[in-house]
Amino acid sequence: MNEFMYTDIFDTKGIEYIVVIGFLLLIIPFWIMLNRPLKLETKVTGALGVLTAQILRIPQGLFFNKNHTWTHLEKSGLARIGMDDLLLHLTGGVELKYLKDQQERVKRGEPIARIIQDEKNLVITSPISGEIERVHTSLEHDSGAIGEDPYGSWLVKIKPENWRKETDECFLADEASGWAEKELDRFKDFMTEAVNQNSGSHVVVMQEGGEMIDHPLKEMSQEVWTGFQKKFLLG
């Protein structure tokens, strides 16, 4: 006849299991309580727009200039000129003021318009030289259209004088996408330096993980806008 062996749980490692289980039962409620604010913060962070190279609109067939303008030669021989999507994502909503009229001649790198936001402004320069044939004046009254469709909302049409030479250093297609990604990285470095120089500012331009928020220049000062003008719009 087989004999049954009785083992006292307290004489074995069973008591250690009970202690571990008891500890878990105590710690889980506290963990849930502590995690609630983290979840809320995550939801709030997720609601904020994030600016990445993947969301930028970069159509095929346009010439992208280093001063963040684009140009496209029409069949008529006129060149449309506008602002690129990255510039508009960096600034947010802006008003437009023209600095040149029709029939005026403009040289490459000369001002053609000014974008304004809460008394801050940036000057937009022409990527090519020539005579201005048309000015898209309706944008001064409906500047929101630029952000909705920056490539349909051209600023001016110019009869180019030296199209091939002046577009030789522009970016096209995949090359333009790679350039925009590098520009975004360069802008992150610029903003990090700007925020460090204004240590009293509580403006948030980065999310946790180093992602740039959308429209990071919106809450920055004119001083920062001027620095941005010098580093990014004088190409």
C-alpha positions, 0 to 999 in steps of 0.5 A: 500500500502506497503511503501518502507524504504530507508536505507543509507549505511553510517548510518549503518555498511556498511561503516565498510564492505567497509573499510575491503574490501578496506584494503584486496584489499591493503594487498593482493598484498603485501602478494603475494610479500612477499610470493614469497621468502618463496615459493622459499626457500621452493622449495630449501629446498625440493630439499635437501636430508633429512635423516630420519629413513624411508629411511634407508635400513635394510634387514632381516636376517642380524646381525647389530653391534653397530659399524655400520657394518653388518654380515651374515653367509653363507651356506659355513660357512664364514661370510660376513661383510660390512658397514650399510646404516646409516653410508653411509648416514651420510658420503656420498661418500667415498673411501675405503682402506683395513687394513687387507689382506687375511689369516690374523686373526682379533679379534672383534673390530680390524680395517679391513678397512678405509673409506676416504673422502677429507683427512678425515677418519674413521676406520671400525672395525670387528664385529667378530673374525676369519681368513680373507678368502676373501677381496673384493679388487675391492671396492678400485677401485669402492667404489661408489658401496658401497653406491649403494648397501651396503649389496651386497658390502661386505668388507671381508669374515671371517671364524668365531671363535665364531659366536654365542657369538659375534653376541649375542648383534647384532640387527635383523629385526625390532629390527635393525630398532628401533636401527637405529632410536635411533642412528639417534636421538643420532647422531642429538644430537652429531651434534648439540653439534659439530656445537655449539662448532664450532660456526664460522662454517656456515655448515648447518646440519639441515633443518627447523623443525629439520630434518637432511640433508643427508650426514651431516658429509660431510662438517665437519672437521676431528675433528668431524669425530674423535668424531663420531668414538669414539661415534659411531664406537667403539661398 
